[in-house]
Amino acid sequence: MDKTEDTPSSPPRNKETPFFVSENKPLKEPEILVKTKENKLSNKSRKKSSYNKKKRQPSLDPTTMYLNEIGHTPLLSANEEVRLAREIALGNDSSRKQMIESNLRLVVTLAKRSVNRGLSFLDLIEEGNLGLMRAVEKFDPELGFRFSTYATWWIKQSIDRAIMNNGQTIRMPIHVIKDINACTRALRQLTEELGRKPSDDELAERMQLSIEKITKLRKKEVKVCSADIPLSNDAESSLLDVFPDDVNGSPEKILEKEDLRQKLEKWVERLSARESEIVARRFGLYGYESSTLDEVGEEIGLTRERVRQIQIEALSRLRRYLEREGLSIDYLFADG
């Protein structure tokens, strides 16, 4: 009588949409994706000894499995990025795959900033990966910037758009929401500068829009004023934070600003310790989040007015430093 050997069955292929989806030619699914989406694969077909051995090992959730897998992929040097980008432009799929997989950790870093906004962490990563693939297709190595700097814009854009489309909290076209967001930021900035609420004329001049356009935006702003309420109990993030912060509208503009920001941080080191801290906290340098005058005052124990005075002195000094280099501090902080 023949005995059929009991061997573990191979895991079934995932029939869901691959993690790396391309409109033209899908990339081969990384093994970690299969493991991630099939983490509940039954062990019933395994031998008892194998089961006991498995039982002694800590079980990993899909997120941990994915992070462990991408953590083994080496990062690229600047020269390697240029080489791969040029090969990608010639249609090399292998180079495209390597460029994507070497930057998956960047997607995870950016996705972490959008947790608790309506999508799961893995969904955020998946949306970010779509943006990463778009960045790989659009990247021009001759621009002189690192790929990660360029890709950040596309990744954030993809994640933010997915959050808005999924939540459907505000039923308005995305371009209208962006305009309202820009108007709100300009209104806050002018209010701080003038010490009062600006007129529509002043707001129109700052945004370089017609008064009629500003009036329409202000009316729509009232309808979505609840967008400024906190998303969670910590009151540190609001729905406005979900909206894409891309007033300039293109990654190339973001790259220009990033280059200026890096130069600015070097010049900020010439200021006094107090001036450096205030400028960094106000405009989001050195890893700080951008804060209002009131917030900075509370954080460092000064009044709002004193913070404003120190900021004016510091920016005046920085302006002189940067002008010697042919740079403009006004452009850098245009939407700050």
N, C-alpha and C positions, 0 to 999 in steps of 0.2 A: 504494500500500500504506500503510495507516494505521499510525502509530507511537504507541504508548502512552507518554505522558510518565512518566518514572520519578520518582515523588515519595515522600518519606519517609512511611512509614506511621505513624499515630498510635499511641501506646502503648496496649496493651490495658488495660481497666479491671481493677482489683484485685478479685478475687472473695473475698478473705479478709474477716474481720470488720472493719468500719471502725474506725479509731482512736478516733473519738468515737462511742460506742455508747450509745444511750438506750433505756430500756425502753419509752418512749412514742413518741418521734419522733426518729429518727436525724438528726444534723446532717450537713450536706454535708461530704464528705471534703475536708480541706484538700489543696491540690495537693502539698504536701511529703510527705504520706502516700503518695500514689501514687508519687512519686519515690523515697521511701525503700524501699518494698517491691518496687519494680521497677527497682532500680538497675542490674541486669544486662541491661537492655533491649538487644537486639542492634542494632548499627549497620550491619548488612549491607545494608540498604535505602538507606542514605545515599550520596550521591555521593562520589566519591573526594576532591574538594576539601574537602568538609565533613568527611570522615573525617580528613584530614590536619590540618585546623584543630583538630578535637576532640582529636587526638592530642597536640598541643602544650600543651593545657590539663591541669592536674593533676586527676586523678580524685578524687572525693570519696566517702567511705564514707557509708552511710545515716545514721549518727549525726551526722556533720558537716553533711550536707545538712539534716537536721531542725533542728539548732541554729542554722544560718545563717538558716533560714526564720523561725523563731519570734523570732529576735533583732531582726527588723524591726518587730514588733508593739509599738506604744507602750504604756507602762504607764498605768494609770488613776489619777486623783486620787481623794481621798476623796469629793468631791462627785459625781464620775462614777460611783463604785461605788454610792453611795446611789441615784442616778437609775436606773442599770441594774437594780439589785436590785428597785426598785419596779416597773419595767416588766416584769421577769421574772415577778413575782408576778401580773401581769395577763395573762401568757401570751405575751409578746413573744419570739419565737424569735430574732430578730435581736439583741436585747439579751443573750440567753442565750449566743449564739455569741460575741459580743464579750467578755463577761465571762470566758468560758473561755479564749479565745485570748490575752487580755491577761495571763493568769496561768500560761501554760504554762511559763515560765521558773522559776516557783516549784516546779513539779513536778520539773523537771530537777535543781534544787538539792537537793531532798529525796531524789530517786532516787540521786544520787551517793553518799549516805551508806550505801546498801545494796548496793553492787556486791560481787561475789565471794560472794554468799550463795545461789547456786543459780539465779538468773535473770539473763538478759542485761540490759544497760543499757537497751536499747529496750523489753524486756518490763517492766522496772521503771517506765519512763516511762509505758507504756500502762496499767499497773495504777494508777499515781498519777493519771493523767488520769481514770480512772473515779471515783476519790475526789474529784477536783476537781469533776467534774460533779455529784456528790452534794452537795458543799458549796454549789454554785451554787443547787441546788434548795432547800436548807435555810436558807440565809443570811437573817438578819433584820437589815436595815440600821438598825433602831431600837435595836439593842443598843449602838451607839456605838463598835464596834471596827472596825478595818480588815478587809477581806475576807481578806487574806492570813493574818492571825492566826487567823481562824476556819477557813480552808481547810486550814491545816497539819495539824490533827488528823485530818481526813477523808482527806487524802492519805497520811499516814503509816499510818493504820489500814488503808487499802486495800493499800498496799505490803506491810506486815508480814503481813497475812492471806494474801496471795498467796504470800509466801515460805514460810510455815508449811504451807499447803495443798499447795504444789508439792513441798517437800522431804520431807514426811512422816517427818521424823526422829524425832518423838515421837508415837506413836499414842495421843493422849489428846484429849478434847474441848478446844477452844480456851479455854473459860471455866475449865477446871481448870488449864491451863497458866498462865493469867493469875493465878489464886489462888496457885499455887506461886511464881510470880515475885514477887508482892507479899510473900509470906511470907519469901522469901529476902532481899529488900531490908530488911524490918523486922528480920530476924535480924541482918544485918550492921550495921545502924544501932544496935541495942541493944547489940551486942557492943562497938562502939566507945565508946558512952556509958558502959557499965557496967565496961568493962575485963575482961569475962568473958562466957562464953556465957550468954544469958538462959534462964530456965526457961520451960516451956510456959505457965505462969500469966502471966508477964510479957509473953510474946509475944502471948497472947490479949488481954491488956489493951490493948496497943499497937494491935493490929489490930481491936479491938472485935469479936472472934469468940469463940465458945464454945471451951472447952478440948478438947472432942471434935473440933471442926472443925480445930483446930490440930494435934491428934495425927494425924488423917488426912492433913493436908497434909504433915506432917513425914515420914510413911511414904512418901508418893508422891514426896516430894523426893528420897529416897534412890534411887528408881528412875530418876530423871532427873538424877542428880548430874553425869553427863557433859555436861550442858548448859553447864557453866561452863568447859569446856575451850576453848582458843583455836580459832577458825575458820581461822586461817592462821598462818604462821610468825612474823608480827610480834607475836603474842600480845597485840594491843591490843583485839581484839574477840572476844567469845564468843557462843555460841548464845543466851545470855540476852539479848544485845543485840537479837536478832531479835524477841523477844516484844514486843507492844504495851505501851507504858508509859502505860497509861490507867487507873490505879487509881481515879480519880474517876469514870470511866465516861461522860463526856459532854463535848462541845466547849465547852459553856457554862462548866463548871468550869475547863477549861483556860484560857479567856479571862479568868476571874477571877484565876487565878494569874499569867497573863502580865501583867495590869495591875499586880498587886502587884510582880511582878519588875521591871518598868520603873521603878516608884517606888523600889524598893529600891536599884537601881543608882545612882540619884541621891544617895541617902543614904550609900551606901558611899563616895562620894567625900569625905565628911567624915572618914573614918577616916584613920589614918596609912597611909603607903605599904605597910608590911609587913602591917598588918591588912587593908587592901583586897585585897592580892594573895592572902592566905590565904583570905579569905571567897570571893573570886571563883573560886579554884581548887577549893575544897571544894564549892561549890554551883552551879558552872556558869554564872557570870555573865560578861558581857563577852566571850562567845565561847569561854571555857574549857570543857573537859569536866569533869564532876564527878569529883573524885578522893578517895581515902581519905586519912586522916591520914598514913599511911606514904608514900603517893605524893607528897603535897605536901611532906613533909619531905625526901624525896630530891630533889625538883625545886628547892627553894630552900635546901637545905643546913642544915636544922634537924632536931632529933630529933622523933620522933612526939609525945612528951609536951609539948615546947615549942610545937609547932604547935597542940596541943589547948588549951593555956593561952591562947595568943593568940586562938584562935577563940572561946573562952568570953568573954574580955574584949571582943572586937569585937562579938559577938552581943548581949552585955549592953548595950553602948552603942547598937547599932542598935535594940534593943527599946525603949529610952527614946525614941529619935528617932521611931520609927514610932508609938508609943503616943500621942504628941502629935498625930499626924495621924489617930488613930482606926483605925490599921491593926494587923494581927497578924503578927508574924514567924513565929509557931509554925505558922500555916496555910501560909505560903509554903513552909516547909521540911518540911512534914508527911511527904513521901515522898522527901526528899532523901537 
